Amino acid sequence: MAERLIQRALTTVLLLNLALLPVRNSHGAEPKPERNRLEVAIAATGPLYLPIILANEAGYFSKRGVTINISILSATASAQALLSGQVDIYQGGTATIHANVAGSDLIYIASSVDRSTLVLFGQKGLTTFDNLGGKSVATTSVGAFGEIAMRKSARERGMEIGKDIKLLYHKGPADALSTFLMGNADGLIVTPPQTEMARGKGFPVIIDYFEKGLKIIGPGTGVARSFMQKNPNTLKIFLMGYLDGVKRCLDDPAYARKILAQSSKITDAKLLDESYQEGVKVWNKDMTVDPEPIKLVLEQSTVPKASGLDPKRFYDNSLIREVNRDYASKLFPGEVR
């Protein structure tokens, strides 16, 4: 009886371990990479970037022959690094669009997140968007998610950013939160885990953009179009490894929380769980780029005639469609085709 119970337990453990392993490409051998190293820039740490950090830590890229070096760069610096060739992939937000508008041929090849987790907070006593009239709001980089969302919300209320509300720009979410906590900004618009930190301190939520259904690509996989044309297999391997990271994040919450704690320096168990759940609700399994979020960014751009540009010039779904067909559809059966 004891031997049977032990055998059953071992079988269960084996099945669980197999469930966490990446699936093989049923269409044959996996792509052979054109290069064995990729320089990848991310805009921040936190739950939105957890799949790529976890995938790298778990060896999902290296097992396919590609070493990934991840660095954290601001949106502006990442776009410049992409253009100069110092960075091969920018896993970030709207900087890819802004650079393209300015004349550079940077494009998205996948959209790992396109449902906004931005939250707009006010100092205690400021509970409506109108309360921010004549006041300041801390955000991240110029042209990033926070500015796009603020411009949209202001226009919907007949207000104007720069005239009715002043934006205070920062290198990243942590810096924006710090300014807000010190009382040097009347509002704050950021993403997790800083959103959970602000909630935990009791600051009133003015707008939860996830609840409003705002869609902005970020992070998305941005590359130079010429790089994609020269290295399609390497990029497919990157996308496959990333999807392995998504699956592991979902299937193995304990490991995912461990990596999130390490990468984001979160020590509070409650905050860690809340941040993890923020990621769970927005990680895309089908990373096909939707043109509508791109259109939104163009409509809120301060660049003349940007709103009239065709969103199709900003993305190429050819690689992710192949990855969906050959890999993601097996990784997430019934959810990706």
C-alpha positions as a LaTeX table, in Angstrom:
\begin{tabular}{lrrr}
\hline
Residue & $x$ (\AA) & $y$ (\AA) & $z$ (\AA) \\
\hline
Met1 & 0.00 & 0.00 & 0.00 \\
Ala2 & 2.80 & 2.40 & 0.96 \\
Glu3 & 4.70 & 1.59 & $-2.24$ \\
Arg4 & 1.58 & 2.29 & $-4.31$ \\
Leu5 & 1.10 & 5.69 & $-2.64$ \\
Ile6 & 4.75 & 6.59 & $-3.21$ \\
Gln7 & 4.50 & 5.56 & $-6.89$ \\
Arg8 & 1.35 & 7.61 & $-7.30$ \\
Ala9 & 3.04 & 10.65 & $-5.72$ \\
Leu10 & 6.08 & 10.29 & $-7.98$ \\
Thr11 & 3.83 & 10.04 & $-11.02$ \\
Thr12 & 2.00 & 13.21 & $-10.00$ \\
Val13 & 5.27 & 15.12 & $-9.55$ \\
Leu14 & 6.49 & 13.90 & $-12.96$ \\
Leu15 & 3.27 & 15.04 & $-14.67$ \\
Leu16 & 3.49 & 18.45 & $-13.00$ \\
Asn17 & 7.09 & 18.89 & $-14.13$ \\
Leu18 & 6.20 & 17.86 & $-17.67$ \\
Ala19 & 3.37 & 20.39 & $-17.70$ \\
Leu20 & 5.89 & 23.16 & $-16.97$ \\
Leu21 & 8.20 & 22.20 & $-19.84$ \\
Pro22 & 7.95 & 24.14 & $-23.12$ \\
Val23 & 6.23 & 22.19 & $-25.90$ \\
Arg24 & 8.03 & 21.19 & $-29.04$ \\
Asn25 & 7.16 & 22.59 & $-32.45$ \\
Ser26 & 4.97 & 19.97 & $-34.08$ \\
His27 & 5.87 & 21.29 & $-37.55$ \\
Gly28 & 9.39 & 19.92 & $-37.23$ \\
Ala29 & 12.71 & 21.26 & $-36.02$ \\
Glu30 & 12.74 & 24.60 & $-34.25$ \\
Pro31 & 14.10 & 27.63 & $-36.13$ \\
Lys32 & 17.88 & 27.89 & $-36.44$ \\
Pro33 & 18.94 & 31.34 & $-35.23$ \\
Glu34 & 20.90 & 33.65 & $-37.51$ \\
Arg35 & 22.73 & 34.96 & $-34.42$ \\
Asn36 & 23.36 & 33.58 & $-30.96$ \\
Arg37 & 22.98 & 36.74 & $-28.86$ \\
Leu38 & 20.37 & 39.45 & $-28.49$ \\
Glu39 & 20.62 & 42.73 & $-26.62$ \\
Val40 & 17.18 & 43.46 & $-25.17$ \\
Ala41 & 16.15 & 46.66 & $-23.43$ \\
Ile42 & 13.14 & 46.81 & $-21.12$ \\
Ala43 & 11.57 & 50.00 & $-19.82$ \\
Ala44 & 11.20 & 48.82 & $-16.22$ \\
Thr45 & 10.85 & 45.80 & $-13.98$ \\
Gly46 & 7.54 & 44.78 & $-12.41$ \\
Pro47 & 4.76 & 42.38 & $-13.42$ \\
Leu48 & 4.39 & 43.63 & $-17.01$ \\
Tyr49 & 7.98 & 42.52 & $-17.68$ \\
Leu50 & 7.97 & 39.38 & $-15.57$ \\
Pro51 & 7.56 & 36.85 & $-18.45$ \\
Ile52 & 10.74 & 37.96 & $-20.22$ \\
Ile53 & 12.76 & 38.15 & $-17.00$ \\
Leu54 & 11.52 & 34.73 & $-15.90$ \\
Ala55 & 12.07 & 33.20 & $-19.36$ \\
Asn56 & 15.67 & 34.38 & $-19.32$ \\
Glu57 & 16.22 & 33.13 & $-15.77$ \\
Ala58 & 14.67 & 29.74 & $-16.60$ \\
Gly59 & 16.84 & 29.32 & $-19.72$ \\
Tyr60 & 14.05 & 29.31 & $-22.30$ \\
Phe61 & 16.10 & 31.39 & $-24.75$ \\
Ser62 & 19.51 & 29.80 & $-24.17$ \\
Lys63 & 18.13 & 26.28 & $-24.64$ \\
Arg64 & 17.39 & 27.30 & $-28.24$ \\
Gly65 & 20.89 & 28.67 & $-28.77$ \\
Val66 & 20.28 & 32.37 & $-28.12$ \\
Thr67 & 21.76 & 34.28 & $-25.18$ \\
Ile68 & 19.67 & 37.23 & $-24.04$ \\
Asn69 & 21.23 & 40.20 & $-22.26$ \\
Ile70 & 18.57 & 42.35 & $-20.62$ \\
Ser71 & 19.17 & 45.98 & $-19.68$ \\
Ile72 & 16.82 & 48.61 & $-18.29$ \\
Leu73 & 16.71 & 51.81 & $-20.31$ \\
Ser74 & 14.35 & 54.77 & $-20.48$ \\
Ala75 & 12.00 & 54.92 & $-23.45$ \\
Thr76 & 14.00 & 57.64 & $-25.22$ \\
Ala77 & 17.34 & 55.93 & $-24.64$ \\
Ser78 & 15.95 & 52.59 & $-25.84$ \\
Ala79 & 14.67 & 54.04 & $-29.10$ \\
Gln80 & 18.04 & 55.66 & $-29.75$ \\
Ala81 & 19.83 & 52.41 & $-28.89$ \\
Leu82 & 17.61 & 50.51 & $-31.35$ \\
Leu83 & 18.40 & 52.99 & $-34.10$ \\
Ser84 & 22.14 & 52.82 & $-33.44$ \\
Gly85 & 22.16 & 49.02 & $-33.26$ \\
Gln86 & 23.30 & 48.92 & $-29.62$ \\
Val87 & 20.00 & 47.22 & $-28.76$ \\
Asp88 & 18.29 & 44.60 & $-30.93$ \\
Ile89 & 14.88 & 44.54 & $-29.22$ \\
Tyr90 & 13.04 & 47.13 & $-27.17$ \\
Gln91 & 10.45 & 45.45 & $-24.97$ \\
Gly92 & 8.56 & 48.59 & $-24.10$ \\
Gly93 & 5.86 & 51.02 & $-25.07$ \\
Thr94 & 5.11 & 53.96 & $-27.29$ \\
Ala95 & 8.72 & 54.98 & $-28.00$ \\
Thr96 & 8.62 & 52.62 & $-31.01$ \\
Ile97 & 5.67 & 54.56 & $-32.44$ \\
His98 & 7.17 & 57.98 & $-31.72$ \\
Ala99 & 10.45 & 57.03 & $-33.40$ \\
Asn100 & 8.57 & 55.79 & $-36.46$ \\
Val101 & 6.55 & 59.01 & $-36.64$ \\
Ala102 & 9.86 & 60.88 & $-36.60$ \\
Gly103 & 10.99 & 58.96 & $-39.68$ \\
Ser104 & 12.75 & 55.87 & $-38.30$ \\
Asp105 & 11.62 & 52.45 & $-39.50$ \\
Leu106 & 11.01 & 50.92 & $-36.07$ \\
Ile107 & 8.06 & 48.56 & $-35.79$ \\
Tyr108 & 6.28 & 46.22 & $-33.41$ \\
Ile109 & 6.47 & 42.52 & $-34.22$ \\
Ala110 & 4.41 & 41.40 & $-31.23$ \\
Ser111 & 2.28 & 42.82 & $-28.45$ \\
Ser112 & 2.91 & 41.12 & $-25.12$ \\
Val113 & 0.57 & 43.49 & $-23.27$ \\
Asp114 & $-2.02$ & 45.83 & $-24.75$ \\
Arg115 & $-4.48$ & 46.29 & $-21.89$ \\
Ser116 & $-3.43$ & 49.26 & $-19.80$ \\
Thr117 & $-2.70$ & 48.81 & $-16.09$ \\
Leu118 & $-2.25$ & 52.55 & $-15.57$ \\
Val119 & $-3.90$ & 54.10 & $-12.54$ \\
Leu120 & $-4.31$ & 57.82 & $-11.92$ \\
Phe121 & $-4.12$ & 58.79 & $-8.24$ \\
Gly122 & $-4.71$ & 62.07 & $-6.48$ \\
Gln123 & $-3.35$ & 63.37 & $-3.23$ \\
Lys124 & $-5.80$ & 62.78 & $-0.40$ \\
Gly125 & $-8.84$ & 64.97 & $-0.98$ \\
Leu126 & $-8.40$ & 65.01 & $-4.80$ \\
Thr127 & $-10.85$ & 62.42 & $-6.11$ \\
Thr128 & $-11.90$ & 63.58 & $-9.61$ \\
Phe129 & $-10.08$ & 64.48 & $-12.81$ \\
Asp130 & $-11.52$ & 68.00 & $-12.62$ \\
Asn131 & $-9.82$ & 68.38 & $-9.21$ \\
Leu132 & $-6.49$ & 68.28 & $-11.08$ \\
Gly133 & $-7.20$ & 71.50 & $-12.98$ \\
Gly134 & $-4.33$ & 73.93 & $-12.37$ \\
Lys135 & $-2.32$ & 71.21 & $-10.69$ \\
Ser136 & 0.56 & 68.83 & $-11.51$ \\
Val137 & 0.69 & 65.08 & $-12.17$ \\
Ala138 & 3.82 & 62.95 & $-11.90$ \\
Thr139 & 4.37 & 60.54 & $-14.78$ \\
Thr140 & 7.22 & 58.79 & $-16.60$ \\
Ser141 & 8.87 & 59.74 & $-19.91$ \\
Val142 & 7.65 & 62.24 & $-22.48$ \\
Gly143 & 5.24 & 60.47 & $-24.85$ \\
Ala144 & 4.96 & 57.35 & $-22.67$ \\
Phe145 & 1.76 & 55.62 & $-21.52$ \\
Gly146 & 1.01 & 58.10 & $-18.76$ \\
Glu147 & 1.09 & 61.12 & $-21.04$ \\
Ile148 & $-1.03$ & 59.40 & $-23.70$ \\
Ala149 & $-3.70$ & 58.45 & $-21.16$ \\
Met150 & $-3.66$ & 61.89 & $-19.55$ \\
Arg151 & $-4.07$ & 63.65 & $-22.90$ \\
Lys152 & $-6.99$ & 61.40 & $-23.79$ \\
Ser153 & $-8.73$ & 61.92 & $-20.46$ \\
Ala154 & $-8.14$ & 65.68 & $-20.55$ \\
Arg155 & $-9.58$ & 66.04 & $-24.06$ \\
Glu156 & $-12.65$ & 64.04 & $-23.07$ \\
Arg157 & $-13.27$ & 66.68 & $-20.38$ \\
Gly158 & $-12.48$ & 69.75 & $-22.46$ \\
Met159 & $-9.13$ & 70.24 & $-20.76$ \\
Glu160 & $-5.62$ & 70.47 & $-22.16$ \\
Ile161 & $-2.33$ & 69.06 & $-20.92$ \\
Gly162 & 0.23 & 71.83 & $-20.52$ \\
Lys163 & $-2.47$ & 74.45 & $-20.15$ \\
Asp164 & $-4.88$ & 73.07 & $-17.53$ \\
Ile165 & $-2.71$ & 70.31 & $-16.07$ \\
Lys166 & 1.08 & 70.20 & $-15.81$ \\
Leu167 & 2.86 & 66.87 & $-16.28$ \\
Leu168 & 6.04 & 66.22 & $-14.32$ \\
Tyr169 & 8.24 & 63.78 & $-16.27$ \\
His170 & 10.53 & 61.18 & $-14.70$ \\
Lys171 & 12.96 & 58.49 & $-15.74$ \\
Gly172 & 10.66 & 55.72 & $-14.52$ \\
Pro173 & 7.65 & 54.81 & $-12.33$ \\
Ala174 & 9.68 & 54.63 & $-9.12$ \\
Asp175 & 10.91 & 58.20 & $-9.53$ \\
Ala176 & 7.39 & 59.44 & $-10.33$ \\
Leu177 & 6.03 & 57.71 & $-7.21$ \\
Ser178 & 8.77 & 59.27 & $-5.08$ \\
Thr179 & 7.86 & 62.77 & $-6.26$ \\
Phe180 & 4.20 & 62.11 & $-5.48$ \\
Leu181 & 4.88 & 60.65 & $-2.03$ \\
Met182 & 7.00 & 63.67 & $-1.10$ \\
Gly183 & 4.02 & 65.89 & $-1.93$ \\
Asn184 & 5.70 & 67.53 & $-4.91$ \\
Ala185 & 2.92 & 66.47 & $-7.31$ \\
Asp186 & $-0.85$ & 66.63 & $-6.91$ \\
Gly187 & $-1.46$ & 63.50 & $-8.98$ \\
Leu188 & 0.34 & 60.37 & $-10.08$ \\
Ile189 & $-0.16$ & 58.11 & $-13.09$ \\
Val190 & 1.86 & 54.87 & $-13.07$ \\
Thr191 & 1.75 & 51.11 & $-13.61$ \\
Pro192 & 2.34 & 48.19 & $-11.18$ \\
Pro193 & 3.98 & 47.67 & $-8.77$ \\
Gln194 & 3.94 & 51.40 & $-8.00$ \\
Thr195 & 0.13 & 51.40 & $-8.33$ \\
Glu196 & $-0.13$ & 48.88 & $-5.51$ \\
Met197 & 2.26 & 50.92 & $-3.39$ \\
Ala198 & 0.07 & 54.02 & $-3.82$ \\
Arg199 & $-3.10$ & 52.04 & $-3.13$ \\
Gly200 & $-1.54$ & 50.63 & 0.01 \\
Lys201 & $-0.95$ & 54.13 & 1.34 \\
Gly202 & $-4.60$ & 55.05 & 0.85 \\
Phe203 & $-4.31$ & 57.57 & $-1.99$ \\
Pro204 & $-7.63$ & 57.93 & $-3.86$ \\
Val205 & $-7.96$ & 56.38 & $-7.32$ \\
Ile206 & $-9.23$ & 58.91 & $-9.85$ \\
Ile207 & $-9.14$ & 56.62 & $-12.91$ \\
Asp208 & $-8.32$ & 52.91 & $-13.19$ \\
Tyr209 & $-7.57$ & 52.61 & $-16.89$ \\
Phe210 & $-7.79$ & 48.82 & $-16.92$ \\
Glu211 & $-11.37$ & 49.06 & $-15.69$ \\
Lys212 & $-12.02$ & 51.69 & $-18.37$ \\
Gly213 & $-10.74$ & 49.27 & $-21.03$ \\
Leu214 & $-7.93$ & 51.50 & $-22.31$ \\
Lys215 & $-5.71$ & 49.66 & $-24.79$ \\
Ile216 & $-2.12$ & 50.81 & $-25.37$ \\
Ile217 & 0.64 & 48.49 & $-26.54$ \\
Gly218 & 3.13 & 48.18 & $-23.77$ \\
Pro219 & 5.25 & 46.35 & $-23.46$ \\
Gly220 & 5.43 & 45.36 & $-27.10$ \\
Thr221 & 8.36 & 43.92 & $-29.03$ \\
Gly222 & 9.94 & 46.76 & $-30.98$ \\
Val223 & 12.69 & 46.24 & $-33.57$ \\
Ala224 & 14.16 & 47.89 & $-36.64$ \\
Arg225 & 12.41 & 46.52 & $-39.71$ \\
Ser226 & 15.79 & 45.78 & $-41.31$ \\
Phe227 & 16.77 & 43.71 & $-38.25$ \\
Met228 & 13.60 & 41.65 & $-38.57$ \\
Gln229 & 14.28 & 41.01 & $-42.24$ \\
Lys230 & 17.82 & 39.80 & $-41.51$ \\
Asn231 & 17.05 & 37.76 & $-38.37$ \\
Pro232 & 13.56 & 36.25 & $-38.62$ \\
Asn233 & 14.47 & 32.94 & $-36.98$ \\
Thr234 & 16.27 & 34.58 & $-34.08$ \\
Leu235 & 13.22 & 36.73 & $-33.43$ \\
Lys236 & 10.88 & 33.74 & $-33.65$ \\
Ile237 & 13.03 & 32.02 & $-31.03$ \\
Phe238 & 12.75 & 35.12 & $-28.87$ \\
Leu239 & 8.96 & 35.10 & $-29.18$ \\
Met240 & 8.77 & 31.38 & $-28.42$ \\
Gly241 & 10.96 & 31.75 & $-25.34$ \\
Tyr242 & 8.87 & 34.69 & $-24.19$ \\
Leu243 & 5.69 & 32.63 & $-24.51$ \\
Asp244 & 7.34 & 29.86 & $-22.48$ \\
Gly245 & 7.84 & 32.54 & $-19.84$ \\
Val246 & 4.15 & 33.49 & $-19.93$ \\
Lys247 & 3.12 & 29.86 & $-19.49$ \\
Arg248 & 5.53 & 29.31 & $-16.60$ \\
Cys249 & 4.30 & 32.51 & $-14.93$ \\
Leu250 & 0.74 & 31.20 & $-15.10$ \\
Asp251 & 1.46 & 27.56 & $-14.27$ \\
Asp252 & 4.01 & 28.10 & $-11.51$ \\
Pro253 & 2.94 & 31.12 & $-9.41$ \\
Ala254 & 5.45 & 30.37 & $-6.65$ \\
Tyr255 & 8.41 & 30.54 & $-9.04$ \\
Ala256 & 6.93 & 33.59 & $-10.77$ \\
Arg257 & 6.56 & 35.43 & $-7.46$ \\
Lys258 & 10.13 & 34.52 & $-6.55$ \\
Ile259 & 11.47 & 36.05 & $-9.78$ \\
Leu260 & 9.21 & 39.08 & $-9.38$ \\
Ala261 & 10.48 & 39.63 & $-5.85$ \\
Gln262 & 14.10 & 39.39 & $-7.01$ \\
Ser263 & 13.73 & 41.64 & $-10.06$ \\
Ser264 & 11.48 & 44.30 & $-8.50$ \\
Lys265 & 12.98 & 44.20 & $-4.99$ \\
Ile266 & 9.53 & 43.59 & $-3.47$ \\
Thr267 & 9.70 & 42.13 & 0.01 \\
Asp268 & 6.12 & 42.63 & 1.21 \\
Ala269 & 4.14 & 39.40 & 0.59 \\
Lys270 & 0.81 & 41.19 & 0.06 \\
Leu271 & 2.29 & 43.68 & $-2.39$ \\
Leu272 & 4.06 & 40.85 & $-4.20$ \\
Asp273 & 0.83 & 38.91 & $-4.66$ \\
Glu274 & $-1.09$ & 42.00 & $-5.79$ \\
Ser275 & 1.62 & 42.84 & $-8.33$ \\
Tyr276 & 1.65 & 39.27 & $-9.64$ \\
Gln277 & $-2.13$ & 39.33 & $-10.10$ \\
Glu278 & $-1.82$ & 42.60 & $-12.06$ \\
Gly279 & 0.38 & 40.73 & $-14.52$ \\
Val280 & $-1.91$ & 37.70 & $-14.74$ \\
Lys281 & $-4.81$ & 39.82 & $-15.96$ \\
Val282 & $-2.91$ & 41.42 & $-18.86$ \\
Trp283 & $-0.24$ & 39.01 & $-20.21$ \\
Asn284 & $-1.18$ & 38.16 & $-23.79$ \\
Lys285 & $-1.01$ & 34.58 & $-24.99$ \\
Asp286 & $-1.85$ & 35.69 & $-28.52$ \\
Met287 & 0.61 & 38.53 & $-29.12$ \\
Thr288 & $-0.73$ & 39.58 & $-32.53$ \\
Val289 & $-0.52$ & 43.36 & $-32.78$ \\
Asp290 & $-3.87$ & 45.15 & $-32.77$ \\
Pro291 & $-3.78$ & 48.42 & $-34.79$ \\
Glu292 & $-6.35$ & 50.16 & $-32.58$ \\
Pro293 & $-3.95$ & 50.90 & $-29.68$ \\
Ile294 & $-1.49$ & 52.35 & $-32.22$ \\
Lys295 & $-4.26$ & 54.54 & $-33.63$ \\
Leu296 & $-4.96$ & 55.84 & $-30.12$ \\
Val297 & $-1.34$ & 56.89 & $-29.63$ \\
Leu298 & $-1.30$ & 58.64 & $-33.00$ \\
Glu299 & $-4.51$ & 60.50 & $-32.16$ \\
Gln300 & $-2.99$ & 61.83 & $-28.92$ \\
Ser301 & 0.35 & 62.75 & $-30.50$ \\
Thr302 & 1.51 & 66.36 & $-30.43$ \\
Val303 & 3.24 & 65.87 & $-33.80$ \\
Pro304 & 1.33 & 67.53 & $-36.65$ \\
Lys305 & $-0.37$ & 65.08 & $-39.03$ \\
Ala306 & 0.52 & 62.04 & $-36.86$ \\
Ser307 & $-3.16$ & 61.27 & $-36.40$ \\
Gly308 & $-3.52$ & 60.83 & $-40.16$ \\
Leu309 & $-0.83$ & 58.15 & $-40.47$ \\
Asp310 & $-1.81$ & 54.57 & $-41.30$ \\
Pro311 & $-1.35$ & 52.31 & $-38.22$ \\
Lys312 & $-0.23$ & 49.49 & $-40.54$ \\
Arg313 & 3.14 & 51.17 & $-41.08$ \\
Phe314 & 3.95 & 50.64 & $-37.38$ \\
Tyr315 & 3.80 & 46.84 & $-37.16$ \\
Asp316 & 4.40 & 43.55 & $-38.95$ \\
Asn317 & 2.51 & 40.49 & $-37.68$ \\
Ser318 & 4.13 & 37.96 & $-40.03$ \\
Leu319 & 6.49 & 36.42 & $-37.44$ \\
Ile320 & 4.00 & 36.21 & $-34.57$ \\
Arg321 & 1.45 & 34.60 & $-36.87$ \\
Glu322 & 3.96 & 31.86 & $-37.68$ \\
Val323 & 4.79 & 31.45 & $-34.00$ \\
Asn324 & 1.08 & 31.31 & $-33.14$ \\
Arg325 & 0.45 & 28.64 & $-35.76$ \\
Asp326 & 3.47 & 26.47 & $-35.01$ \\
Tyr327 & 3.98 & 27.00 & $-31.28$ \\
Ala328 & 1.58 & 29.15 & $-29.25$ \\
Ser329 & $-1.44$ & 27.18 & $-30.46$ \\
Lys330 & 0.15 & 24.06 & $-28.88$ \\
Leu331 & 1.28 & 25.92 & $-25.76$ \\
Phe332 & $-2.20$ & 27.39 & $-25.19$ \\
Pro333 & $-4.61$ & 25.03 & $-26.99$ \\
Gly334 & $-8.03$ & 26.52 & $-27.60$ \\
Glu335 & $-6.79$ & 30.02 & $-26.74$ \\
Val336 & $-4.39$ & 30.79 & $-29.61$ \\
Arg337 & $-4.80$ & 29.81 & $-33.24$ \\
\hline
\end{tabular}
